Amino acid sequence: MKYKILALDMDGTTFKQLDDIVMENVEPINQAINHGTKVVFVTGRPVHTKLNRLELFDFSNDGAIFAAFNGALIYDLKNKQAIDANPIDKETALKAYELLKTDKVFKDVELWFYTVDDTLSYISKPLTEAKFLGHETNFFDYEPVLFTNEKKMFDCHKILAMNTNQEFVDKLRELGLEVSWTQGSYSGEVTKKGINKKYALEFLSKKFSIDKEEILAMGDGANDAPMFEYAGLSIAPANAHDEIKAQAKEVSEYTNLEGAVAKAINKYILGE
């Protein structure tokens, strides 16, 4: 089988967890691109952050795509423009914020709103009081803004619900939102209903007239489950969550830090 799309999760798969690239993966990824495979990062991350290290890759060709925010923003890297966007509308985003005030069990939940303005993120709690929001600031060169009802809410590509719980996740779903969260995880990723990594792969499959059986996907977390459902071959690194391993067609014997992505590319795309 010649895989024409290689869909790669970033954190915990191609990259260290919420950190920089596993360098062993760089050369095989570039070889795959030059081999004619469309390599697409399908990730919860935003496009424009220095931690993505996109300068390391040969993304200068037509069809160089980055699927950000779990598919809510699909971006053409060569032409530097969005080719598809499905944000949460501002009214629903505001309702998500207002949930924090409705129940005392939500008082410790922290929200990060990735607005459609690339230079503006809202947070629900001051960084000096937050336990989890501070880490997200590593992705940006700007400071997030504390949201209050006096401010104007914008449409949001994604909302991060940190230190969340089942009750809050249920309330978000009642608002008609898509929530990727595993019990015990410190954060959940919230997008518009129906917008997830499977949506991103379906979009790319149609755009490039590539059959889903010709797609190889790799990921390690709950937000990767939808694309595992769609891709012809799904591979989880050895460090993946158990529920994702159960859904993968193959589980690598290597962790992300041991170059699971590089090993899979060498085996299935470069034929080594």
N, C-alpha and C positions, 0 to 999 in steps of 0.2 A: 504493500500500500504506500503510495506517495502522499504524504500529508502536505496539503497546500496552505493550511493555516496552523500556526503554532500559537495557541492562546496561553499566556503565562500570567499567573498571579504574581504579585511582587512580594509582599511581606510574608515571610515564613516559607517561601517557595524559591523564587529567583534571588531574592534579597534576604538578608538577615531580618529578624523580626523587628519591624518599625525602624529600620536602619539602612545601611549602605548595601550595595550589591555584593554578592559572593563572586569574587573576581574570576574564579574558575569558569563561570558561566559566560563571560563576555565573548571570548573568542568563538566558542561553538555557536552562540547566538548570531554573531556576525557571519560566520560561515553558512549558517542556515539561511540568512537573508540573501547572501550572495549566491546561494544554491537555488534561489527562486521561491523559497517559502516565505509567506507573509507572517512575520513575527509580530504579534500584537500583545501588548501588556493590557490585560483585562483585570482591573484593580479597583480597590476602594479609594486609592490615592487620588489627589488632584493631578492635573496635567503639569501645572506650572509650579514645580518645587525643585530646588537644587538637589534634593535627596534622590530624585529619580535617576540622576546621572545619565540622561539621554544622550549626552555628548559622546558617550563611550560606544554608541551603536551606529551602524551604517543606515540610519533612517533618512536617506536622501532621495529615495525612490518614490515613484507614484504608488499610492496604496500603502504608504507608511502610516499606520493608524495607532492611536492610543485610546483605549476605552476606559475612561475615568469614572470615579464615583459609582462603581458597580454597573456601568452601562448607561448612567444618566447623561453623560456627555461623551460623545464619540468625536474624536479630534483628528484632523488631517495634519500630521507633523510636517510634511513637506510644505504645504501651502499655508500652514499656521492658521487654520480656521476650523470651527465646529462644523461637522457635517450632519450631526443629529444631536438633539438635546431634548430631554424630558424631565424638567425640574418639578419639584413639589411646588404647588402654587402658594403664594404668600399667605393666603387666608388659612390654608391648612397648616402651614409652618407656624403661624401665630397660634393656632389651636393647640399644637404640640407644646409650645411654650407655656400656654395657659394651664395645661395639665399639671404642671409642677405645683400649682397653687390649690389643686382640688383635693389632695389627700396627703396626710402627713407621712405616709410611707414613700412619697415621692420627693421628700425634702432633700435627700442626699443624691438624687439623680442630677447629673450635669450634662447639659446639651451644648453641642457645637454646631452652628448652622453655617454650612458652606453656601453662601449666596451666589447668585449668578454674576455678581460683580467679583472679578478675580482678585480684587484688592480688599475685599471686605468679608470677614467672618464674624458672626455674632457668637457670643457665649452667654450662658444663663447665670453664671456665677463669677465673681471676680477671681482672677488667677491666684490672688493671695489667699483665698478661702477654699479654692478647689483642690481636690486630691488627685484628679486625673487629667484635667484639661491642659495642664502645663506641658505634657509631653507632646501634644499636638502642635505646639508652637514651634517645634523643631523643623516643621515642614516649610515655614514661612519666614520672609524677611520683614514682615509687618506684624503689628500687634493686633490681636482680635479685640473687638469692641463689645463691651458689656451691653446686652440688650435690655431695654426698659420699654414700657408701654408708650413712652413719649417718642420713641424712635420709630422710623418707618421700616417695617419688615419687607424683605424682598423674596422673590421666588428663590428656592434653594435646590441646588443639585443634590445635596445629601444632608442629612442630620445625623450626627453621632450622638448616641445616648450612652453616656458613660456612667458606671456604677449603677446600672439599671437593674430591674427586677421583672419577674413575670407579670406582675400586675400592671406595671407601666407599659411593657411591651404589648400586652393585651389592649390597653387603652389606645396606643398608637395604631394598632390594627383596626380598632373600631372606627378610627378616623379615615380608614381606607388606605392606609400606608403599607408599604412592603417593609418588613423588618427582618433582617438577617441577624440572628442572635442565638447563642447556645447557652443553656442553663449553666451558670458558673462563670461565664465570660464577663470581663469587666466592661465590655462595650458592645453595643448593637449598632448596626448600620441601617439607616432608614432612608428609603427612596420612594418615589412615586409608585403606586400599585402597578405591578407588572413589569417594572424596570429592575432588571437584575442582570447577572452575567450571561444567563441564557438568552435574554433579549439581545445583548450585545453580539453574541455569536450568530443568532438568527439574522440580525441586521447585516453583519459582514458576509454571511453565507449568501444572502440575496444580492448584496452590492457587487460581489466579485464572482457570482455564479459558481460557487463552490459547494459541493454536497457536504452535508454534515459529517458523513463518514470519512471525509478527507480532512477533518479537523482533529488535532491532538491538543488536549487541554491539560494543564497541570495546576494544582492548587492544594491548599492545606487546611482551609477553614470553612466555616458555615456558609460564607457568601459564595464559595466555589461550587456548592451543591447544584445550583441550577445549570451551570455550564457543563458539569459532569453528566447531567441528564441528557444534554444535547449532543455533545461531542462524540465522534466515532471512537476515539480512544481517550480515556481519562486516566491520568497517573497521579497518585498522591505520594509525596515524599514520606520517608519513614517517620518524620516528626509530625505528620498531620494528625488532626483530631480523629478519634476512632470512628465517628459517624461519617466522616468524609472517606476514610479508608474503606468503610463498608460499601460506599457508593462507587468507588473507583474500580475501573476494570483491571487496573494493575497498581500494586503498591511497591514502590521502589525500596530496595534494601538500603538506600542511602538517604541521609537527611539533607535538608536544604544546605546546611553548612558543609556537607561533604560533596556538594556539586550534583545533587540529584537531577537538576535540569540539564547540566552539561552531559551527564551520562545518558539521559533519555534522548537528547538531540543526536549524540553520536550513534546511538543504536537505531533509532527510528527514522532519522532524517538524513544523516550523513552516511549511514550504512557502515559504520566502523565496528 
